Amino acid sequence: MELRDPFLNLSSLDHRYWQANKELFDSLSETLSEKASIRYLVRAEASLLKAHINEQLG
């Protein structure tokens, strides 16, 4: 049985369907996975922090 990083899953059902179409799930996981969601949230938080710092500095 091949294991997959749970943070690359699109949903909790991925473990059932991933092996049937690995290419599709791998390409979608780059933008729709939990890992991608965290990456986008970190970018948003960094942008908010930069804006806050720039506002405080003048």
Buried (B, 14 or more C-beta within 10 A) or exposed (E): EEEBEEEBBBEEEBEEEBEEEEEEBEEBBEEBBBBBEEEEEEEEEEEEEEEEEEEEEE
